[in-house]
Amino acid sequence: MNLQLTPAQQLLQQSARSFLQQRCPIERVQALALDPRGFPADLWKEIAALGWPGLLVPPDLGGGGGGVADVLALVEELGRACFPGPYVGSAVVATAALAAAGGRRARELLPPLALGERICAVAVLEDAGRLELDAITLRVAGGRVDGRKLFVADAHAASDVLVLGLGPAGPTAVVLPMERAGITLTPLDSMTGDKVFELAFTAVEARAEDVLGAPGAGWDLVAPALRLGALARSAEMVGAAQRVLDLCVEHARVRVQGGRPIGGYQAIQHTAADLFRDVETARWLTWEAAWALETGRPDAPAAVAAAKAYAAEACLRVARRGHQVLGAIGYCEEHALHLFHKRILAAGLDCGDAALHLETVAAGLGLA
């Protein structure tokens, strides 16, 4: 098992870090918290020119034809920069589902998604708030869609939405243009500042070409895409936690208390060691799960679940202890720490929370 980045992945990560430092510094992220759109449209066009949204799109459809590890190398840098935008939802989850489904709809949507000309939101969660098949109640039947979805990220900026519902044949996935009559958006409050919405579908027309894959096979199509999204969120949390660790180490070197930098005290040294352990363990669990996915190991779903569950808890622990190291300044909104804390908290819930993924790990071990 080789978990080292390839030269191409190292170049991607280095170029992404350099670009984000220049074009998306943390001061810009703080300012975007007050922006109605939530992420910069000009920056999305720039990353599209770099080919980032098309990493998972096949080359014959205008994409980069990359793999899971390529995406993780990039998303870790996005997390490190606290980059706001629909990258994981559109360029990872929706793109993976479309690529797996194939067909006319995929051939129509994947090229503009790769170019950043279109953005696809993902609508799965409902009132129960659980990412499980028995929690889906939205109806896709008789050529129409009726029901509602909650916590749909970046729906206001999306051109299309991937919806999972129930049809006569079972779970059915459809991709609908956002301008289709009968779709209404209602903003929802978010502690993190992310733009999330309730989507109501009232007699929305669902044409035959809107259906992804076969009717009744929607869950089998969407679940692997959500699994890849969970792994991408793990990498995002690792990148954010690494930035918290860097902030803590920098602060410990310059903050003087009792006549010397606080980094000279053993309590701070032990804390820094604990933070390093949590970040590195989460990172290598994430990469090990990526290797399991790419090599088709039968325990890949459990490996992804273990990585997501651990990263959600460990990276949140890093953020919380980071506040303790930085002290009062770490609790001020003028400081960047709260942005990374909130991003880790949100990413830990997206594509399934720790409790859900621990159930997957237990099932993989044969435990009831």
C-alpha positions in Angstrom: 0.0 0.0 0.0 1.6 3.3 -1.2 -0.1 6.3 0.3 2.4 8.9 -1.0 1.3 11.5 -3.5 2.4 11.0 -7.1 4.5 13.8 -8.6 1.4 15.0 -10.5 -0.6 15.1 -7.3 2.2 17.0 -5.5 2.2 19.5 -8.4 -1.6 19.9 -8.2 -1.5 20.4 -4.4 1.4 22.9 -4.6 -0.2 24.9 -7.4 -3.5 24.9 -5.6 -2.0 26.2 -2.4 -0.1 29.0 -4.3 -3.3 30.0 -6.2 -5.5 30.0 -3.1 -3.0 32.0 -1.1 -3.0 34.7 -3.8 -6.7 34.7 -4.9 -8.5 33.5 -1.8 -6.8 34.7 1.3 -8.6 34.3 4.6 -9.5 38.0 4.7 -11.5 37.4 1.5 -13.2 34.4 3.0 -14.2 36.5 6.1 -15.7 39.2 3.8 -17.6 36.6 1.8 -19.5 35.5 5.0 -21.6 38.7 4.4 -22.0 38.2 0.6 -25.5 37.0 -0.4 -24.0 34.6 -2.9 -21.6 33.1 -0.4 -18.8 32.5 -2.8 -17.0 34.6 -5.5 -18.4 33.9 -9.0 -15.1 35.3 -10.5 -13.0 32.8 -8.5 -15.2 29.9 -9.6 -14.5 30.9 -13.2 -10.8 31.0 -12.4 -10.7 27.5 -10.9 -12.7 26.2 -13.8 -10.0 27.6 -16.1 -7.5 25.5 -14.0 -9.6 22.4 -14.6 -10.6 21.7 -11.0 -14.3 21.2 -11.5 -13.6 18.7 -14.3 -11.2 16.5 -12.4 -13.6 13.5 -12.3 -15.1 14.1 -15.8 -13.9 11.7 -18.5 -11.5 13.2 -21.0 -13.8 12.5 -23.9 -16.3 14.9 -22.2 -13.9 17.7 -21.7 -12.6 16.7 -18.2 -9.3 15.7 -16.7 -10.1 12.1 -16.2 -8.6 12.1 -12.7 -9.2 9.7 -9.8 -10.2 9.8 -6.2 -6.7 10.6 -5.0 -6.4 13.6 -7.3 -9.6 15.0 -5.9 -8.5 14.5 -2.3 -5.2 16.2 -2.9 -7.1 19.3 -4.2 -9.9 19.3 -1.6 -7.4 19.2 1.2 -6.0 22.4 0.0 -9.5 23.9 -0.4 -10.1 23.0 3.2 -6.8 24.6 4.2 -7.9 27.8 2.6 -11.4 27.5 3.9 -12.5 27.9 0.3 -16.3 28.8 0.1 -18.1 27.3 -2.9 -20.0 24.3 -4.2 -17.0 22.2 -5.2 -17.7 19.0 -3.3 -21.5 19.0 -4.1 -21.2 19.8 -7.8 -17.7 18.7 -8.9 -17.6 15.6 -6.7 -21.0 14.2 -5.7 -23.1 15.3 -8.7 -20.3 14.7 -11.2 -19.6 11.2 -9.9 -23.3 10.3 -10.1 -23.6 11.6 -13.6 -20.5 9.9 -14.8 -21.6 6.6 -13.3 -25.1 6.9 -14.8 -23.9 7.8 -18.3 -26.5 8.3 -21.0 -27.7 11.4 -22.8 -28.3 13.5 -19.7 -24.7 12.9 -18.5 -23.3 13.7 -21.9 -25.2 17.0 -21.9 -24.3 18.1 -18.4 -20.8 16.9 -17.8 -18.9 19.1 -20.3 -20.4 22.4 -19.0 -19.9 21.2 -15.4 -16.2 20.6 -16.2 -15.9 24.1 -17.6 -17.6 25.6 -14.6 -20.4 26.9 -16.8 -23.0 25.0 -14.8 -23.3 24.0 -11.1 -25.3 21.1 -9.9 -26.7 21.0 -6.4 -27.5 17.8 -4.5 -30.9 17.3 -2.8 -31.2 14.2 -0.7 -32.0 15.1 3.0 -35.6 15.5 4.1 -37.4 16.2 7.4 -35.9 13.2 9.2 -32.4 14.7 8.5 -31.0 11.2 8.0 -28.9 10.1 5.0 -30.7 6.8 4.7 -33.1 5.3 2.2 -36.0 4.8 4.5 -35.9 8.6 5.2 -36.8 9.5 1.6 -40.4 10.4 1.0 -40.3 12.8 -2.0 -42.4 11.3 -4.9 -41.1 10.9 -8.4 -44.1 9.3 -10.2 -46.5 10.0 -13.1 -44.0 12.3 -14.8 -43.9 14.7 -11.9 -41.9 15.4 -8.7 -43.7 16.4 -5.5 -42.2 17.0 -2.0 -39.5 18.9 -0.4 -35.8 18.6 0.4 -33.8 20.3 3.1 -30.3 21.6 3.6 -29.6 21.9 -0.1 -26.3 23.7 -0.3 -25.7 26.5 -2.9 -29.0 25.9 -4.6 -29.3 29.6 -5.2 -26.2 29.5 -7.5 -27.0 26.1 -9.1 -28.2 25.6 -12.7 -29.4 22.1 -12.0 -30.3 19.9 -9.0 -29.8 16.2 -8.5 -32.8 14.9 -6.6 -33.4 11.5 -5.0 -37.0 10.4 -4.6 -39.3 7.4 -4.6 -41.0 6.2 -7.7 -43.2 3.2 -8.6 -40.1 1.1 -9.2 -38.3 2.3 -6.1 -35.6 4.9 -5.4 -35.2 7.1 -8.5 -32.7 9.9 -9.2 -33.5 12.8 -11.5 -31.6 15.8 -12.6 -33.8 18.9 -13.0 -32.9 22.4 -14.3 -33.5 24.9 -11.5 -35.6 27.1 -13.7 -38.2 24.3 -14.1 -41.6 25.5 -13.1 -42.7 24.4 -9.6 -39.3 24.6 -7.9 -39.2 27.1 -5.0 -36.2 28.0 -2.8 -36.4 29.1 0.8 -33.2 30.1 2.6 -32.4 28.3 5.9 -30.4 29.8 8.8 -26.9 28.3 9.2 -24.5 28.8 12.1 -21.6 28.3 9.7 -22.8 31.0 7.2 -23.1 28.4 4.5 -25.9 29.1 2.0 -28.4 26.2 2.5 -32.0 26.0 1.3 -35.3 24.2 1.5 -36.4 23.1 -2.0 -40.1 22.6 -2.5 -41.2 20.6 -5.6 -44.8 21.2 -6.6 -46.0 19.2 -9.6 -42.5 19.6 -11.2 -42.3 18.0 -14.6 -39.9 15.1 -14.7 -39.2 14.0 -18.3 -37.8 10.6 -19.2 -34.4 12.1 -20.1 -34.2 13.6 -16.6 -34.0 10.2 -14.9 -30.4 9.1 -14.1 -29.8 5.4 -14.7 -32.7 3.1 -14.5 -35.9 3.9 -12.5 -35.7 2.2 -9.1 -31.9 2.2 -9.1 -31.4 5.7 -7.8 -30.0 4.7 -4.4 -27.4 2.4 -6.0 -26.4 5.3 -8.2 -26.4 8.1 -5.6 -24.9 6.1 -2.6 -21.4 5.6 -4.1 -21.3 9.3 -5.1 -22.2 10.3 -1.6 -19.5 7.9 -0.3 -17.0 9.8 -2.5 -18.4 13.0 -1.2 -17.9 11.8 2.4 -14.3 11.1 1.6 -13.8 14.5 0.0 -15.3 16.1 3.2 -12.8 14.1 5.2 -10.0 15.6 3.2 -11.5 19.1 3.6 -11.6 18.6 7.4 -8.0 17.5 7.4 -6.9 20.6 5.4 -8.8 22.8 7.8 -7.5 21.1 10.9 -3.9 21.3 9.5 -4.4 25.1 9.2 -5.6 25.2 12.8 -2.5 23.3 13.9 -0.3 25.8 11.9 -2.1 28.7 13.6 -1.5 27.2 17.0 2.2 26.5 16.4 2.7 30.0 15.0 0.9 31.6 18.0 2.9 29.4 20.5 6.2 30.7 19.0 5.3 34.4 19.3 3.0 34.7 22.3 5.1 35.5 25.4 3.9 34.7 28.9 6.0 34.6 32.0 9.0 35.9 30.1 9.1 33.3 27.4 7.0 32.0 24.4 4.2 29.8 25.6 5.5 27.1 23.2 8.3 26.5 25.8 5.8 25.2 28.3 5.3 21.5 28.4 1.5 21.7 28.5 1.4 23.6 25.2 3.9 21.1 23.7 1.8 18.2 24.7 -1.3 19.9 23.2 0.5 20.5 19.9 1.6 16.9 19.8 -2.0 15.8 20.3 -3.2 18.1 17.6 -0.5 16.7 15.2 -1.5 13.1 16.0 -5.2 13.8 15.3 -4.5 15.6 12.0 -2.1 12.9 10.7 -4.3 10.0 11.7 -7.3 11.6 10.0 -5.2 12.3 6.9 -3.9 8.7 6.6 -7.2 7.1 7.3 -8.6 9.3 4.5 -5.9 8.3 2.0 -6.1 4.6 3.0 -9.8 4.8 2.2 -9.1 6.4 -1.1 -6.7 3.6 -1.9 -9.4 1.0 -1.0 -11.9 2.7 -3.3 -9.5 3.0 -6.2 -8.4 -0.7 -5.9 -11.9 -2.0 -5.5 -11.4 -3.6 -2.1 -14.6 -5.1 -0.7 -14.2 -3.3 2.6 -13.9 0.1 0.9 -17.3 1.4 2.2 -16.3 0.6 5.8 -12.9 2.2 5.2 -14.5 5.4 3.9 -16.9 5.3 6.9 -14.1 4.9 9.4 -12.2 7.8 7.8 -15.2 10.1 7.8 -16.3 9.2 11.4 -12.8 9.7 12.7 -12.1 12.9 10.8 -15.4 14.4 12.0 -14.5 13.9 15.7 -10.7 14.3 15.6 -10.7 17.5 13.4 -13.4 19.0 15.6 -11.3 18.2 18.6 -8.4 20.0 16.9 -10.5 23.1 16.4 -11.8 23.1 20.0 -8.3 22.7 21.5 -7.0 25.4 19.1 -9.3 27.9 20.8 -7.6 26.9 24.1 -4.1 27.4 22.8 -4.9 30.8 21.2 -6.9 32.0 24.2 -9.1 35.1 24.0 -8.0 36.1 20.5 -9.2 32.7 19.2 -12.7 33.5 20.2 -12.8 36.8 18.3 -14.5 36.9 14.9 -11.7 39.1 13.6 -9.5 36.0 13.9 -9.7 33.2 11.3 -10.0 30.3 13.8 -13.7 30.4 14.0 -14.0 30.0 10.2 -12.1 26.7 10.3 -14.0 25.5 13.3 -17.3 26.1 11.6 -16.2 24.6 8.3 -15.1 21.4 10.1 -18.4 21.3 12.0 -20.4 21.6 8.8 -18.2 19.1 6.8 -18.5 16.6 9.6 -22.3 16.5 9.1 -22.4 16.6 5.3 -22.6 13.3 3.4 -23.4 11.5 6.7 -22.5 12.3 10.3 -20.1 10.3 12.5 -23.0 8.2 14.0 -24.2 7.1 10.6 -20.7 6.1 9.4 -19.9 4.3 12.7 -23.0 2.1 11.9 -21.5 1.3 8.6 -18.2 0.4 10.2 -20.1 -1.9 12.7 -22.0 -3.5 9.8 -18.7 -4.1 8.0 -17.5 -5.9 11.1 -20.6 -8.1 11.3 -22.0 -6.3 14.3 -25.8 -5.8 14.5 
